[in-house]
Amino acid sequence: MTIELLPKDKGSYLLMLRLHEPRTIQIGRLGRIALERGWYAYAGSAFGPGGLAARLRHHLAPVRRPHWHIDYLRAEARVTEIWTAEGPPCREHDWASALTKGIGAGTVIRGFGCSDCRCLSHLIYFNRGFNRRPAKAWLKKVLGEGIVKCCICK
């Protein structure tokens, strides 16, 4: 995927990640967390300088020094897809809440990615089996209007 394809505007994003083996990972101040292998979704937003392009560029780069909770997971799991919605409103909180209600979904780490809000977590684990990621049609329906699949990362 080339950097030019990343949306230039500010907005919200969803990272789909795949963890190939169970891992116990130190997640910043949250501590050591045991994670199952399988599919994870992380809801975030980028309303600061550089918008979505800058934030997603960070999420696609190798992890050198973890800054956010998601960086610790990215060091072990692979980002496979990115979904975006440009412009306000900020959707990360609604997306995280809606995704936890999906079949086979559940919140995995209390406080992950949401130390600045009242959400339970912005990271959702899908326990539908290692090879069964959430369906793209279901993701589009849950995430709502204006959602665009930005890229498939290989």
N, C-alpha and C positions, 0 to 999 in steps of 0.2 A: 504494500500500500504506500502511495506517495503522499508526502506532506501536503501537496497542493489540493488533495481531495478532502482534507479536513475542513469542516465548516468554520468560517471566519467570525461569525456572529457569537454573541454570548448565548448561553442556554443551559439545558440539562442534558445529561447523558446516562446511558446504562452500559456497563461493561459486562459481557458474558465471559466467564473464565472457566477453564477446565483444569482440575487438579488430578494428575494421573495416579498418584499414590497417596495413601493417608500420610499426614504429616502433623507433627506438633511444632508450632511456629510461635516464636516470641513476637507478639503484636504490640509493640511500643509499651505503654503503661498498662495496657489491658492484660499483659502477662502472657504466659505460655498457653496456647490454645490448641487442642487436638482437633484436626479437621479431617473429615472423611474424603475419600476420592470421589470425584464427580463434578457436577456443574454448579457454579455460583453466579449470582447476578449482583452487581454493585451499582447502586444509584448515587449519582453525584451531580453537581452543578458547577458551572464556570461563568460567573458574572464579573470576574475581576479582569485586570489587564490581559489582553491577548485572547480572551474568551475561550470558546471550545477548542480552537486550534492549539493554543498554548497548553491547555490542560491535557488534551488527548495526546499531544506530542510527548508530554511527560509520562503519561500512562503507557505509551508504546516503547519508550526508551528503556534500556536495561537499568535495573535498580542499582544505584551506587550507594547512596545514603538515603534510607527510607525517611520520608517526611510525613506522609499520611498513613493511616491504618492500612489502606489498600496497597501501599507500596510493599509492605511486609508479605502480603499474600501474593502479589505479582512476582516476587522473587522466586516463588515456588510453583505458581500456577501460570497457565498461558492464557492471555487475552485472545479470544477467538472471534468475537464480534463486538461492534460498538453501535449503539443506537442513539440517536440524538433528536432533540427538539429545540429549535432555535428561538431565541427571544424569551421575554417573560410570558407567563409566570414561571417561577422556579417550580419544577415538577418532582424533584428528587424525593421529597417527603411523601407525596401522594403515590409515586411509583413504588417506593419501598413498602408502604402499607399495602397497596394492592397486590404486589407480588407475593407477600406472605400469606395471602388468602388462596393462592393457587393450589391445585391438586399436587401433592407431593412436595410442597414447599414449606419451609419453616425458617424462622430466624435462627441463626447459628451463634452469633456472638453479640451479647447485649452491649450496646454502646459503640459498636463498630461503625466508624465513619460518621457518627452523629453526635460527637461531643459538643456541638454547638446548637443542638436542637433537642426536642423532646421525643423524637422517634426511638423506638426500641432498638432498631438496627437498620443500617443501610446495606447490609450484606445478607443475601438470602441463599440458602442451600436447597438444591432440588434433589431429593432422594428418590428419583425415579429410575435409578440404575445408571451405571457409568456411561453407557452409550446412548441414553435417552435424554437428550437435552430438551428444555421447554420448546414447544412448537412455535415456529415463527408467527403463525397466524394468531395463536393465543397471546404471544407477546405484544403484537400490534393492537389487539383488542384491549388488553389490560393497560397498555401505556397510553392509548387514546389518540386523538387527532394530532396531526402535525409531527408524528414520529417518523423518522427516516432511518433506515439502516445505513449507517455511514460507511461501514466497511466490514469485510471479512478478513481477519488477519491470518496469515498462513505461517 
